[in-house]
Amino acid sequence: FYTDDVDELFAYMQNDETISGLGKLESKPQDATWGERFFHMLDPDGYKMSFATPIGNE
């Protein structure tokens, strides 16, 4: 999923009790060589979700 600010979304998800109870954050936001900043989360069924923001598009 793409978002305007992946760091802000990560902080929100990490601090929201409802969201943190529904899944597991697998990684903190990190820069990828393909030009995105992203993090992963596992949903309650074990599916991996990826959240990203293109780097340099501010």
C-alpha positions as CSV (number, residue, x, y, z in Angstrom):
1,F,0.0,0.0,0.0
2,Y,1.3,3.5,-0.8
3,T,1.0,6.3,1.7
4,D,2.1,10.0,1.7
5,D,4.4,9.5,4.8
6,V,5.4,5.9,5.7
7,D,7.2,7.1,8.9
8,E,4.1,8.8,10.2
9,L,2.0,5.8,9.4
10,F,4.4,3.5,11.1
11,A,4.4,5.7,14.3
12,Y,0.6,5.8,14.3
13,M,0.3,2.0,13.8
14,Q,2.9,1.3,16.5
15,N,1.2,3.5,19.1
16,D,-2.4,2.6,18.3
17,E,-3.6,-0.2,20.6
18,T,-6.3,-1.5,18.2
19,I,-4.0,-1.7,15.2
20,S,-1.0,-3.2,17.2
21,G,-3.4,-5.8,18.6
22,L,-4.5,-6.8,15.0
23,G,-1.1,-7.5,13.6
24,K,2.6,-7.6,14.0
25,L,5.0,-4.9,12.7
26,E,7.9,-6.8,11.2
27,S,10.3,-4.0,10.4
28,K,10.8,-0.3,11.0
29,P,10.7,1.9,7.9
30,Q,13.8,1.6,5.8
31,D,15.1,2.9,2.4
32,A,15.1,0.4,-0.4
33,T,17.5,0.4,-3.4
34,W,14.5,0.6,-5.8
35,G,13.5,4.1,-4.6
36,E,11.0,3.5,-1.8
37,R,10.9,3.8,2.0
38,F,8.9,0.9,3.4
39,F,7.9,-1.4,6.3
40,H,6.1,-4.7,6.6
41,M,3.3,-5.8,8.9
42,L,1.7,-9.3,9.3
43,D,-2.1,-9.3,9.5
44,P,-4.0,-11.6,11.9
45,D,-4.0,-14.3,9.2
46,G,-0.3,-14.1,8.7
47,Y,-0.4,-12.3,5.4
48,K,2.5,-9.8,4.9
49,M,1.4,-6.2,4.1
50,S,3.9,-3.7,2.8
51,F,3.5,0.1,3.2
52,A,5.7,2.4,1.2
53,T,6.4,6.0,0.1
54,P,8.5,6.8,-3.0
55,I,11.8,8.5,-2.0
56,G,12.3,12.0,-3.3
57,N,8.6,12.8,-4.0
58,E,8.0,15.4,-1.3
